[in-house]
Amino acid sequence: GDGGDGGASSSGGGLLPLPCPPQFALLPEHLVDDIADFLLYICRFCQQGSRGPLQHERLDEFMSLFVLLLGCPEYVKNPYLRAKFVEVLRHWLPGDPDTPGSRYSPQMANLFEGHPLALTHLVPAALRLYVDIEAGGGANQFYDKFNIRYQIGEICEYLWKVEPHRRAWIQLARTDTAFYTRFLNMLINDAIWLLDESLNRLPEVRQFDTDSADADAWAARPAQERSERESANQSTVNELKNDLTLAKVHVRMMGYTSRNIAAPFLTPDMVGRVANMLNYFLKYLAGSKRRALKVKDPEKYGWDPKELLSMIVDVYLSLSAADVEGVFAAAIAADGRSYTDKLFTDTATVLRTLGLKTEHDVSRFEEMAERTRLLAAVAQEEEADLGDIPDEFADPIMCTLMLDPVLLPSGDNMDRPNIMRHLLTDETNPFTRQPLKIADLVTNTALKARIDAWVVQRRALAAGGGDEGGVADMEP
């Protein structure tokens, strides 16, 4: 059977009783699978009019079934089976009445926007599957998960525009912060991987176009070499188009959700990763590396750097507007790999020159850049005051000063934000590979007291206020 064992109600579920009743758990999986396959058959191969034979059928019961099971692995363990529900729902999206050529269906709009159960639980269920698919099986699971999450992203982008669905999304982020942080971490992971793969493939495509531009010189090369390179280039082009399509859905989701749900992006566990990601891609889109990404006929690959830059800047502006305590600006400034003040100055120039943003938005971006520049100067001065960090005060993985040290069961210490970020993706001890949960972390108050005392001493010394002492003098 496909039913799961008992347990506490989980995010995205909560509508069905737990543990799963034996009567359901003993049902063969193919009963649910056959329903999904039949509906997909109709969607794919029996199109008639705007939505095929289902256009005049009552689909409320199917929607109820999908919402109940989509986010409930306790009842349907196999995430790839639940992903078939997502594929059906994507086929049922009503379209946009304001878009020319869109096959808008009022019946489907009413299904998504008027079904009481869907209005409150479809978004949590879809996001739960987004997380669950990470641990799915299968030989092609790494690539399958991107395609499934792309379909979830398309559904969610439509649902975000519907007020009740948006309220349910915001409510989920506020009430289940642990789950939402895990979802956000996976969203960022996917965006980073897909965009990075795309940026790495663009120079390969550009090199092939350059080499094959001279028809005579290209024809003079050995036939086998030409055949192999043409085949490899076609494969690269296909992968590039696919990665860019998937990446845009993820970046757009970061953009529209950050306007209303900024807090999860700004937590100590996430803000550094978010800032590093944005800075890294900004360097390619508006900084010194942007010229290396120019290709002939970019629309052929779905490559629109202006659109992508605009989406990245939207995230910057949304998070900056919510950054009351300055943690986002500080995280931007702390990124030693990509951040420079010139990068942000150049970006503002590009935005203004190309007309990608209104003057108001460009001014907001420049204000954020100035705030970041000032914080970077302060941080650089403080780092110089501290000097070399004693080994026992440095995070063993990131080699940065631990501000909130926690003790792992293995006896190792790590800075809390660093180990928390690790556990969002991999719930194992990074030193022993043994299972590790957040509850296993213990605040090392004694070590924190010594670190705080050392920081105070170093700053006093920098200000000329005392004699230098060693780590041994820092005993609490």
Helices and strands as residue ranges (DSSP letters): H 22-25, H 30-45, G 52-56, H 60-70, H 79-92, H 106-114, H 116-132, G 133-135, H 141-160, H 163-175, H 177-213, H 215-219, H 223-260, G 263-266, H 271-286, G 290-293, G 298-301, H 305-322, H 327-333, H 341-354, H 359-386, G 391-393, E 405-407, E 413-415, H 416-425, G 438-440, E 442-443, H 445-462, G 471-474
